[in-house]
């Protein structure tokens, strides 16, 4: 058992020795292998590095070759694109022409980017080719616009309320393509040198001239229709052509805005629109200046034209701004001189009334009204047709500030701004102005009458006649609703005229006032008409008292007949004659009735002293009225 185990141990030791031997051999082989690997690495390393560098060089060569090929492409296509561009749009068509220009522009950009000296000549040639191509586009752009730029007759479109002709849709598309290309090319400084693209300039020149030429006759008509056939003739609403002119301008501007919105980018709309309309607006403004000069030379007769222009242009500005969002400023600026003239006219009309009355050397001897009254009221009647524009003018002037001519000083301008009341009622302001005008008229007429006319009755009739004309012209026109709360001035002047006229009759009425006191018997009631009552009173009078009664009857008859004769000779408006007769009767009839009741038996019915009984006196008054 032991011997066997010993034998096994010896076998295992022998195997172990063999393994150790093999291990040493493997280690020796590894060392030799490492030595050989190091030698190989030292030999191969330089070769590998050279290979990498060769690969990089080869790659760079390929890239340079590709770049050269790419650079050669523009050079190869130059001749082809030049043939297309030189041939022109009419030959190749707009689409192909623009495509060629796009390719040329791209080639130009690529060559310019390389910044190679050898390419500079080609870059310059392509740049000139692009300039030539774009110039042809500009020519086509202008010619296409001119096809739609022949002036039209504006009256045809205005009177029939038709829209002015737009540029045809297919032409708009053509123009839009050209404008789009030229706008995109604007970034090439070598072509435009930083200047604005020419399409806007071409459009504003061609279309602006078209609008101005179309409106030229209307501008001339506005001036011609302002000329007066008679120096004292007042302007009649709607007789000037400025309304038609404004309507034509509005129609053309609205149509032009539609064209521009279809052709240009949104960012360009405002610039192009204002530039296109500038010349037409300048001509419109010049026309307004000429009309303003005419109005100022004939202010008292043609001020109504200034009110009409304010109304027309204000509405025009509002409508254009709502449709286009533009032109409000230029139109407002052109209207400023007219507004100033309208403001000045308010005080000038009042002053003209004063001058007219002050220059009167004589007044009608029959007490009839003067022409100045009718003219002044006619002015106010005509002004009612312009309540809208007058409201804005009066509001800017300030309530009551029309009484004196406005100053041009800066301090007055400041006060005017302070006086402006945006909440002012235009109808109320006009009512105040009309009332002031009537007051100036009637007060100056009264002063003039007191200076020239003799006798209260004549002055009274004169005042009453002029008041009647004023009141009649108020009631028969649109002044009535405007002055319904402002008739105090008329009422006051009518009462004053009536009072002056009736004063002359008070002298006659004094003959009917007796101060006789009777102590003989009871005194009958003054209203009694019985013959026995009058006879009883007469019997109770002394001889002197009877003579006094007779003289009173005779004096009354003479004075009354004289006043009646004067009354009939005076010229009175129908309503004046009626109300003055009524007022005189109110004074005379009750006193005469009383006096007659008491003393008519003084001549026992013979008519020697008692010329009128109560009925005949009443009939006399009825005939007077």
C-alpha positions as CSV (number, residue, x, y, z in Angstrom):
1,X,0.0,0.0,0.0
2,X,2.8,2.4,1.0
3,X,4.9,1.4,-2.0
4,X,2.1,2.1,-4.4
5,X,1.5,5.6,-3.0
6,X,5.2,6.3,-3.2
7,X,5.3,5.2,-6.8
8,X,2.4,7.5,-7.6
9,X,4.1,10.5,-5.9
10,X,7.2,9.9,-8.0
11,X,5.1,9.8,-11.2
12,X,3.5,13.1,-10.2
13,X,6.9,14.7,-9.5
14,X,8.2,13.5,-12.9
15,X,5.1,15.1,-14.6
16,X,5.7,18.4,-12.7
17,X,9.3,18.6,-13.8
18,X,8.1,18.1,-17.4
19,X,5.6,20.9,-17.1
20,X,8.2,23.3,-15.7
21,X,10.4,22.5,-18.6
22,X,7.7,23.2,-21.1
23,X,6.9,26.5,-19.3
24,X,10.5,27.6,-19.6
25,X,10.4,26.9,-23.3
26,X,7.2,28.9,-23.7
27,X,8.7,31.8,-21.9
28,X,11.8,31.7,-24.1
29,X,9.6,31.6,-27.2
30,X,7.5,34.6,-25.9
31,X,10.7,36.6,-25.4
32,X,11.9,35.8,-28.9
33,X,8.5,36.8,-30.3
34,X,8.5,40.1,-28.5
35,X,12.0,40.8,-29.8
36,X,10.9,40.0,-33.3
37,X,7.6,42.1,-33.0
38,X,9.6,45.2,-31.8
39,X,11.9,44.8,-34.8
40,X,8.9,44.5,-37.2
41,X,7.2,47.6,-35.6
42,X,10.4,49.6,-36.0
43,X,10.5,48.6,-39.6
44,X,6.7,49.1,-40.5
45,X,6.0,52.4,-38.5
46,X,7.4,54.9,-41.0
47,X,5.6,53.1,-43.9
48,X,2.2,53.5,-42.1
49,X,2.7,57.2,-41.4
50,X,3.5,57.9,-45.1
51,X,0.4,56.1,-46.1
52,X,-1.9,58.3,-43.9
53,X,-0.3,61.5,-45.4
54,X,-0.8,60.2,-48.8
55,X,-4.5,59.5,-48.1
56,X,-5.0,63.1,-46.9
57,X,-3.2,64.5,-49.9
58,X,-5.3,62.4,-52.2
59,X,-8.5,63.6,-50.4
60,X,-7.4,67.2,-50.8
61,X,-6.6,66.7,-54.5
62,X,-10.1,65.3,-55.0
63,X,-11.7,68.3,-53.2
64,X,-9.7,70.8,-55.3
65,X,-10.6,68.9,-58.4
66,X,-14.3,69.1,-57.4
67,X,-14.0,72.8,-56.6
68,X,-12.4,73.4,-60.0
69,X,-15.2,71.6,-61.7
70,X,-17.7,73.7,-59.8
71,X,-15.9,76.9,-60.6
72,X,-15.9,75.9,-64.2
73,X,-19.7,75.5,-64.3
74,X,-20.5,79.3,-64.3
75,X,-17.8,79.7,-66.9
76,X,-19.5,77.0,-69.0
77,X,-23.0,78.4,-68.5
78,X,-22.1,82.1,-69.2
79,X,-22.4,81.8,-72.9
80,X,-25.7,80.0,-72.7
81,X,-27.3,82.5,-70.3
82,X,-25.9,85.4,-72.2
83,X,-27.7,84.2,-75.4
84,X,-31.0,84.0,-73.5
85,X,-30.6,87.4,-71.8
86,X,-29.4,89.1,-75.0
87,X,-32.4,87.6,-76.9
88,X,-34.8,89.6,-74.7
89,X,-38.1,88.9,-72.9
90,X,-40.2,89.1,-76.0
91,X,-38.2,86.2,-77.6
92,X,-37.8,83.8,-74.7
93,X,-40.8,84.7,-72.5
94,X,-40.8,86.2,-69.0
95,X,-40.5,82.9,-67.1
96,X,-37.5,81.6,-69.0
97,X,-35.9,85.1,-68.9
98,X,-36.3,85.3,-65.1
99,X,-35.0,81.8,-64.7
100,X,-31.9,82.6,-66.7
101,X,-31.3,85.8,-64.6
102,X,-31.6,83.7,-61.4
103,X,-29.0,81.3,-62.7
104,X,-26.7,84.1,-63.7
105,X,-27.2,85.8,-60.4
106,X,-26.3,82.5,-58.5
107,X,-23.2,82.1,-60.7
108,X,-22.2,85.7,-60.0
109,X,-22.6,85.1,-56.3
110,X,-20.6,81.9,-56.3
111,X,-17.7,83.3,-58.2
112,X,-17.7,86.4,-56.1
113,X,-17.5,84.3,-53.0
114,X,-14.3,82.5,-54.2
115,X,-12.5,85.8,-54.2
116,X,-10.1,84.4,-56.7
117,X,-8.2,86.9,-58.8
118,X,-8.5,84.8,-61.9
119,X,-12.3,85.0,-61.6
120,X,-12.6,88.8,-61.3
121,X,-13.0,89.3,-65.0
122,X,-15.8,86.8,-65.2
123,X,-17.5,88.3,-62.1
124,X,-17.4,91.7,-63.8
125,X,-18.9,90.2,-67.0
126,X,-21.7,88.5,-65.1
127,X,-22.4,91.7,-63.2
128,X,-22.8,93.6,-66.5
129,X,-24.9,90.9,-67.9
130,X,-27.2,91.1,-64.8
131,X,-27.4,94.9,-65.2
132,X,-28.4,94.5,-68.8
133,X,-31.0,91.9,-67.9
134,X,-32.5,94.1,-65.1
135,X,-32.6,97.1,-67.4
136,X,-34.7,95.1,-69.8
137,X,-37.0,94.2,-67.0
138,X,-37.3,97.8,-66.0
139,X,-38.2,98.7,-69.6
140,X,-40.9,96.0,-69.7
141,X,-42.2,97.1,-66.3
142,X,-42.6,100.7,-67.5
143,X,-44.1,99.7,-70.9
144,X,-46.6,97.4,-69.2
145,X,-47.6,100.2,-66.8
146,X,-48.0,102.7,-69.7
147,X,-50.5,100.4,-71.4
148,X,-52.8,101.3,-68.5
149,X,-51.7,104.9,-68.1
150,X,-53.7,106.6,-70.8
151,X,-55.8,109.3,-69.1
152,X,-59.6,108.6,-68.9
153,X,-62.5,111.0,-68.8
154,X,-63.3,111.2,-65.0
155,X,-66.8,112.6,-65.5
156,X,-67.9,109.3,-67.0
157,X,-67.0,107.4,-63.9
158,X,-68.0,110.0,-61.4
159,X,-71.5,110.8,-62.8
160,X,-72.3,107.1,-63.3
161,X,-70.7,106.2,-59.9
162,X,-68.4,103.6,-61.6
163,X,-65.1,102.4,-60.3
164,X,-62.1,103.7,-62.2
165,X,-60.3,101.0,-64.3
166,X,-57.7,98.9,-62.6
167,X,-54.6,97.3,-64.2
168,X,-55.5,94.0,-65.8
169,X,-55.0,91.0,-63.6
170,X,-52.7,89.2,-65.9
171,X,-50.6,92.4,-66.3
172,X,-50.5,92.8,-62.5
173,X,-49.1,89.2,-62.2
174,X,-46.4,90.0,-64.8
175,X,-45.5,93.3,-63.0
176,X,-45.4,91.5,-59.6
177,X,-43.0,88.9,-60.9
178,X,-40.7,91.6,-62.3
179,X,-40.9,93.7,-59.1
180,X,-40.2,90.6,-57.0
181,X,-37.0,89.8,-58.9
182,X,-35.7,93.4,-58.9
183,X,-36.5,93.8,-55.2
184,X,-34.6,90.6,-54.4
185,X,-31.7,91.7,-56.5
186,X,-31.5,95.0,-54.5
187,X,-29.2,93.2,-52.1
188,X,-26.4,93.1,-54.7
189,X,-24.5,96.3,-54.0
190,X,-22.5,95.9,-57.2
191,X,-25.7,96.3,-59.2
192,X,-27.6,99.1,-57.2
193,X,-24.8,100.5,-55.1
194,X,-27.2,100.6,-52.2
195,X,-29.8,102.7,-54.0
196,X,-33.6,102.1,-53.9
197,X,-35.0,99.6,-56.5
198,X,-36.3,101.4,-59.6
199,X,-39.7,99.7,-59.8
200,X,-41.2,101.9,-57.1
201,X,-39.8,105.0,-58.8
202,X,-41.1,103.8,-62.2
203,X,-44.5,103.0,-60.8
204,X,-44.9,106.3,-58.9
205,X,-43.9,108.3,-62.0
206,X,-46.1,106.5,-64.5
207,X,-49.2,106.1,-62.3
208,X,-48.8,109.4,-60.6
209,X,-48.7,111.1,-64.0
210,X,-51.8,109.2,-65.1
211,X,-53.8,110.3,-62.0
212,X,-52.7,113.9,-62.4
213,X,-53.5,113.9,-66.1
214,X,-56.9,112.3,-65.6
215,X,-57.8,115.0,-63.0
216,X,-56.4,118.0,-64.9
217,X,-59.6,119.1,-66.5
218,X,-61.5,118.8,-63.2
219,X,-58.9,121.0,-61.5
220,X,-59.3,123.6,-64.3
221,X,-63.1,123.3,-64.1
222,X,-63.0,124.0,-60.3
223,X,-61.2,127.3,-61.0
224,X,-63.4,128.2,-64.0
225,X,-66.7,127.6,-62.2
226,X,-65.6,129.9,-59.3
227,X,-65.4,132.9,-61.6
228,X,-68.3,135.3,-61.0
229,X,-70.6,136.6,-63.7
230,X,-71.8,139.4,-61.4
231,X,-69.6,140.9,-58.7
232,X,-72.4,141.0,-56.1
233,X,-73.8,137.5,-56.9
234,X,-73.6,135.1,-53.9
235,X,-72.2,131.6,-54.4
236,X,-74.9,129.0,-54.8
237,X,-74.3,125.5,-53.3
238,X,-73.0,122.9,-55.7
239,X,-72.2,125.2,-58.6
240,X,-68.5,124.8,-58.2
241,X,-66.8,121.7,-59.7
242,X,-64.7,121.0,-56.5
243,X,-67.2,118.3,-55.5
244,X,-66.7,116.4,-58.8
245,X,-63.0,117.0,-58.5
246,X,-62.9,115.4,-55.0
247,X,-65.0,112.5,-56.2
248,X,-62.7,111.8,-59.1
249,X,-59.6,112.0,-56.8
250,X,-61.2,109.6,-54.3
251,X,-62.1,107.1,-57.0
252,X,-58.6,107.1,-58.5
253,X,-56.9,106.9,-55.2
254,X,-59.0,104.0,-54.0
255,X,-58.4,102.1,-57.3
256,X,-54.7,102.9,-57.1
257,X,-54.5,101.5,-53.6
258,X,-56.0,98.2,-54.9
259,X,-53.4,98.1,-57.6
260,X,-50.5,98.7,-55.2
261,X,-51.7,96.0,-52.7
262,X,-51.8,93.5,-55.6
263,X,-48.3,94.4,-56.8
264,X,-46.0,95.3,-53.9
265,X,-45.3,93.8,-50.5
266,X,-47.2,95.0,-47.5
267,X,-44.1,96.9,-46.2
268,X,-44.0,98.9,-49.4
269,X,-47.7,99.8,-49.6
270,X,-47.6,103.1,-47.7
271,X,-44.5,104.4,-49.3
272,X,-45.6,103.5,-52.9
273,X,-49.2,104.8,-52.3
274,X,-48.2,108.1,-50.8
275,X,-45.5,108.7,-53.5
276,X,-48.0,107.8,-56.3
277,X,-50.6,110.2,-55.1
278,X,-48.2,113.0,-54.2
279,X,-48.4,114.9,-57.5
280,X,-52.2,114.6,-57.7
281,X,-52.5,115.8,-54.1
282,X,-50.2,118.7,-54.8
283,X,-52.3,119.7,-57.7
284,X,-55.4,119.4,-55.6
285,X,-53.8,121.5,-52.9
286,X,-52.8,124.1,-55.5
287,X,-56.4,124.2,-56.7
288,X,-57.6,124.8,-53.1
289,X,-55.1,127.6,-52.8
290,X,-56.4,129.3,-55.9
291,X,-60.0,128.9,-54.8
292,X,-59.0,130.3,-51.4
293,X,-57.5,133.4,-53.0
294,X,-60.8,133.8,-55.0
295,X,-62.9,133.4,-51.8
296,X,-60.8,135.9,-49.9
297,X,-61.3,138.4,-52.7
298,X,-65.1,137.9,-52.5
299,X,-65.5,136.9,-48.9
300,X,-68.9,138.3,-48.2
301,X,-70.5,136.6,-51.3
302,X,-68.3,133.4,-51.7
303,X,-67.6,132.4,-48.1
304,X,-70.2,129.7,-48.6
305,X,-67.8,128.0,-51.1
306,X,-65.2,127.8,-48.3
307,X,-67.8,126.0,-46.1
308,X,-68.6,123.6,-49.0
309,X,-64.9,122.8,-49.6
310,X,-64.4,122.1,-45.9
311,X,-67.4,119.7,-46.0
312,X,-66.3,118.0,-49.2
313,X,-62.6,117.6,-48.3
314,X,-63.2,116.5,-44.7
315,X,-65.6,113.8,-45.9
316,X,-63.1,112.8,-48.6
317,X,-60.3,112.5,-46.1
318,X,-62.4,110.4,-43.8
319,X,-63.5,108.0,-46.5
320,X,-60.0,107.6,-47.9
321,X,-58.5,107.0,-44.5
322,X,-61.1,104.3,-43.7
323,X,-60.4,102.6,-47.0
324,X,-56.6,103.0,-47.3
325,X,-55.4,104.2,-44.0
326,X,-53.5,107.0,-45.8
327,X,-53.6,110.6,-47.0
328,X,-55.4,112.1,-44.0
329,X,-52.4,114.3,-43.1
330,X,-51.8,115.8,-46.6
331,X,-55.5,116.5,-47.1
332,X,-55.8,118.2,-43.7
333,X,-52.8,120.3,-44.5
334,X,-54.2,121.4,-47.8
335,X,-57.5,122.4,-46.1
336,X,-55.9,124.7,-43.5
337,X,-56.0,128.0,-45.6
338,X,-59.6,127.4,-46.4
339,X,-60.5,126.8,-42.7
340,X,-58.8,130.0,-41.8
341,X,-60.7,131.9,-44.4
342,X,-64.0,130.3,-43.2
343,X,-63.1,131.4,-39.6
344,X,-62.4,135.0,-40.8
345,X,-65.7,135.1,-42.8
346,X,-67.8,134.9,-39.6
347,X,-66.6,138.2,-38.2
348,X,-66.3,139.7,-41.7
349,X,-70.0,139.1,-42.4
350,X,-71.0,140.8,-39.1
351,X,-68.6,143.7,-39.9
352,X,-70.0,143.9,-43.5
353,X,-73.5,144.3,-42.0
354,X,-72.3,147.2,-39.9
355,X,-70.5,148.8,-42.8
356,X,-73.5,148.5,-45.1
357,X,-75.8,150.1,-42.6
358,X,-73.2,152.7,-41.6
359,X,-72.9,153.7,-45.3
360,X,-76.6,154.4,-45.7
361,X,-77.1,158.1,-46.4
362,X,-80.9,158.0,-46.5
363,X,-83.6,155.6,-45.3
364,X,-86.9,155.0,-47.0
365,X,-89.2,158.0,-46.2
366,X,-92.2,155.6,-46.1
367,X,-90.6,153.4,-43.4
368,X,-90.2,150.4,-45.6
369,X,-87.4,147.9,-44.9
370,X,-84.0,148.2,-46.4
371,X,-82.3,145.7,-48.7
372,X,-79.5,145.0,-46.1
373,X,-82.1,143.2,-44.0
374,X,-83.0,140.8,-46.7
375,X,-79.4,140.3,-47.7
376,X,-78.4,139.6,-44.1
377,X,-81.2,137.1,-43.6
378,X,-80.5,135.5,-47.0
379,X,-76.9,134.9,-45.8
380,X,-78.1,133.2,-42.7
381,X,-80.5,131.1,-44.7
382,X,-77.7,130.0,-47.0
383,X,-75.5,129.1,-44.1
384,X,-78.0,126.6,-42.8
385,X,-76.9,124.3,-45.7
386,X,-73.5,124.1,-44.2
387,X,-74.2,123.3,-40.5
388,X,-71.7,120.5,-40.5
389,X,-68.6,122.4,-41.6
390,X,-69.7,125.5,-39.8
391,X,-70.0,123.6,-36.6
392,X,-66.3,122.6,-36.7
393,X,-65.2,126.1,-37.7
394,X,-67.3,127.7,-34.9
395,X,-66.1,125.2,-32.3
396,X,-62.5,125.9,-33.2
397,X,-63.2,129.7,-33.0
398,X,-65.1,129.5,-29.7
399,X,-68.6,130.5,-28.8
400,X,-69.0,134.3,-29.4
401,X,-65.4,134.8,-30.6
402,X,-66.7,135.7,-34.0
403,X,-67.7,139.2,-32.9
404,X,-64.4,140.7,-33.8
405,X,-61.8,139.8,-36.5
406,X,-59.3,137.2,-35.3
407,X,-55.8,138.2,-34.7
408,X,-52.8,136.5,-36.3
409,X,-50.7,136.8,-33.2
410,X,-49.4,133.8,-31.4
411,X,-51.1,134.7,-28.2
412,X,-54.5,134.7,-30.1
413,X,-53.6,131.3,-31.6
414,X,-53.1,130.0,-28.1
415,X,-56.4,131.5,-26.9
416,X,-58.2,130.0,-29.9
417,X,-56.9,126.5,-29.0
418,X,-58.1,127.0,-25.5
419,X,-61.5,128.1,-26.8
420,X,-61.9,124.9,-28.9
421,X,-64.7,122.8,-27.4
422,X,-64.9,119.3,-28.9
423,X,-68.2,118.8,-27.1
424,X,-69.8,121.9,-28.5
425,X,-73.3,121.6,-30.1
426,X,-72.8,122.8,-33.6
427,X,-76.5,123.7,-34.0
428,X,-76.4,125.7,-30.8
429,X,-73.3,127.5,-31.9
430,X,-74.9,128.4,-35.2
431,X,-78.0,129.6,-33.3
432,X,-75.9,131.9,-31.2
433,X,-74.1,133.2,-34.3
434,X,-77.4,133.8,-36.1
435,X,-78.8,135.6,-33.1
436,X,-75.8,137.8,-32.9
437,X,-76.1,138.6,-36.6
438,X,-79.8,139.6,-36.2
439,X,-78.9,141.7,-33.2
440,X,-76.1,143.5,-35.1
441,X,-78.5,144.1,-38.0
442,X,-81.5,145.4,-36.0
443,X,-79.5,147.4,-33.4
444,X,-77.5,149.2,-36.1
445,X,-80.7,149.9,-38.1
446,X,-82.3,151.4,-35.1
447,X,-79.3,153.6,-34.5
448,X,-79.3,154.7,-38.1
449,X,-83.1,155.4,-38.1
450,X,-82.8,157.6,-35.0
451,X,-80.1,159.6,-36.7
452,X,-81.9,160.0,-40.1
453,X,-85.6,159.6,-39.7
454,X,-87.9,162.2,-38.1
455,X,-90.8,161.2,-35.9
456,X,-91.3,158.3,-33.6
457,X,-94.0,156.7,-35.7
458,X,-91.8,156.6,-38.8
459,X,-88.9,155.1,-36.8
460,X,-91.2,152.6,-35.2
461,X,-92.6,151.5,-38.6
462,X,-89.1,151.3,-40.0
463,X,-88.0,149.1,-37.1
464,X,-91.2,147.0,-37.2
465,X,-90.9,146.4,-41.0
466,X,-87.3,145.2,-40.7
467,X,-88.3,143.0,-37.8
468,X,-91.1,141.5,-39.8
469,X,-88.8,140.7,-42.7
470,X,-86.4,139.0,-40.3
471,X,-89.1,137.0,-38.7
472,X,-90.7,136.0,-42.0
473,X,-87.4,134.8,-43.4
474,X,-86.8,132.8,-40.2
475,X,-90.1,131.1,-40.3
476,X,-90.0,130.3,-44.0
477,X,-86.6,128.6,-43.9
478,X,-84.4,126.1,-42.1
479,X,-83.6,128.9,-39.6
480,X,-86.8,128.2,-37.7
481,X,-85.8,125.1,-35.9
482,X,-82.3,126.5,-35.2
483,X,-83.6,129.8,-33.8
484,X,-86.7,128.5,-32.0
485,X,-85.1,129.1,-28.6
486,X,-83.4,132.3,-29.7
487,X,-86.3,134.6,-30.7
488,X,-86.0,137.0,-27.7
489,X,-84.0,139.5,-29.9
490,X,-86.8,139.6,-32.5
491,X,-89.5,139.9,-29.9
492,X,-87.7,142.7,-28.1
493,X,-87.1,144.7,-31.3
494,X,-90.7,144.2,-32.4
495,X,-92.0,145.6,-29.1
496,X,-89.6,148.5,-29.4
497,X,-90.8,149.4,-32.9
498,X,-94.4,149.0,-31.8
499,X,-93.9,151.2,-28.8
500,X,-92.3,154.0,-30.8
501,X,-95.2,153.9,-33.3
502,X,-97.9,153.8,-30.7
503,X,-96.3,156.7,-28.8
504,X,-97.5,159.1,-31.6
505,X,-101.1,158.0,-31.0
506,X,-100.8,158.7,-27.3
507,X,-101.0,162.4,-28.0
508,X,-104.3,161.9,-29.7
509,X,-105.6,159.8,-26.9
510,X,-105.1,162.7,-24.5
511,X,-108.0,164.5,-26.1
512,X,-110.2,161.6,-24.7
513,X,-109.1,162.1,-21.1
514,X,-111.4,164.5,-19.3
515,X,-111.0,165.8,-15.8
516,X,-114.6,167.3,-15.4
517,X,-116.3,166.5,-12.2
518,X,-120.1,166.9,-12.0
519,X,-121.9,167.4,-8.7
520,X,-125.3,167.5,-10.3
521,X,-127.0,164.2,-9.9
522,X,-125.6,160.7,-9.9
523,X,-122.8,159.9,-12.4
524,X,-123.8,157.1,-14.8
525,X,-121.6,154.1,-15.3
526,X,-118.9,154.7,-18.0
527,X,-120.0,151.6,-19.9
528,X,-123.6,152.9,-20.3
529,X,-124.7,153.7,-23.8
530,X,-128.1,155.0,-23.3
531,X,-128.9,158.4,-24.9
532,X,-130.5,159.7,-21.7
533,X,-127.2,159.1,-19.8
534,X,-125.1,161.2,-22.2
535,X,-127.8,163.9,-22.3
536,X,-128.0,164.0,-18.6
537,X,-124.3,164.4,-18.3
538,X,-124.3,167.2,-20.9
539,X,-127.1,169.0,-19.1
540,X,-125.0,169.0,-16.0
541,X,-122.0,170.7,-17.7
542,X,-121.3,174.4,-17.6
543,X,-120.9,176.3,-20.8
544,X,-117.0,176.2,-20.5
545,X,-117.1,172.5,-19.9
546,X,-119.3,172.0,-23.0
547,X,-116.9,174.1,-25.0
548,X,-114.1,172.0,-23.7
549,X,-115.8,168.8,-24.8
550,X,-116.5,170.2,-28.2
551,X,-112.9,171.2,-28.6
552,X,-111.7,167.8,-27.5
553,X,-113.9,166.1,-30.1
554,X,-112.7,168.4,-32.8
555,X,-109.1,168.1,-31.8
556,X,-109.4,164.3,-31.7
557,X,-111.0,164.2,-35.1
558,X,-108.2,166.3,-36.7
559,X,-105.4,164.4,-34.9
560,X,-107.0,161.0,-35.6
561,X,-107.6,161.7,-39.3
562,X,-104.1,163.0,-39.6
563,X,-102.6,159.9,-38.0
564,X,-104.8,157.7,-40.2
565,X,-103.7,159.5,-43.3
566,X,-100.1,159.0,-42.3
567,X,-100.7,155.4,-41.4
568,X,-102.1,154.8,-44.9
569,X,-99.2,156.5,-46.6
570,X,-96.6,154.5,-44.7
571,X,-95.4,151.3,-46.3
572,X,-95.9,148.4,-44.0
573,X,-95.4,144.7,-44.2
574,X,-98.8,143.0,-44.1
575,X,-98.2,141.6,-40.6
576,X,-96.8,144.9,-39.4
577,X,-99.9,146.8,-40.5
578,X,-102.0,144.3,-38.8
579,X,-100.3,144.3,-35.4
580,X,-99.7,148.1,-35.3
581,X,-103.3,148.7,-36.1
582,X,-104.3,146.3,-33.4
583,X,-102.0,148.0,-30.8
584,X,-103.2,151.5,-31.7
585,X,-106.8,150.3,-31.4
586,X,-106.1,148.9,-28.0
587,X,-105.0,152.4,-27.0
588,X,-107.7,154.5,-28.7
589,X,-110.9,152.4,-28.9
590,X,-111.5,151.9,-25.1
591,X,-110.9,155.6,-24.4
592,X,-113.0,156.8,-27.3
593,X,-115.8,154.4,-26.4
594,X,-115.9,155.8,-22.9
595,X,-115.7,159.4,-24.1
596,X,-118.4,158.9,-26.7
597,X,-120.7,157.2,-24.2
598,X,-120.4,160.2,-21.9
599,X,-120.4,163.1,-24.4
600,X,-121.8,162.1,-27.8
601,X,-125.0,164.2,-27.2
602,X,-122.9,167.3,-27.3
603,X,-124.0,168.0,-30.9
604,X,-127.3,166.1,-30.6
605,X,-126.3,163.7,-33.4
606,X,-125.6,166.3,-36.0
607,X,-122.0,165.2,-36.5
608,X,-120.6,168.6,-36.2
609,X,-118.3,167.6,-33.3
610,X,-118.8,163.9,-32.9
611,X,-117.5,162.6,-36.3
612,X,-117.3,158.9,-35.3
613,X,-119.5,156.7,-33.2
614,X,-118.1,153.6,-31.6
615,X,-119.0,151.4,-34.6
616,X,-117.6,153.6,-37.2
617,X,-114.4,154.1,-35.3
618,X,-114.0,150.3,-35.0
619,X,-114.7,150.0,-38.7
620,X,-112.1,152.6,-39.4
621,X,-109.5,150.5,-37.5
622,X,-110.6,147.4,-39.3
623,X,-110.0,149.2,-42.6
624,X,-106.5,150.3,-41.5
625,X,-105.5,146.7,-40.6
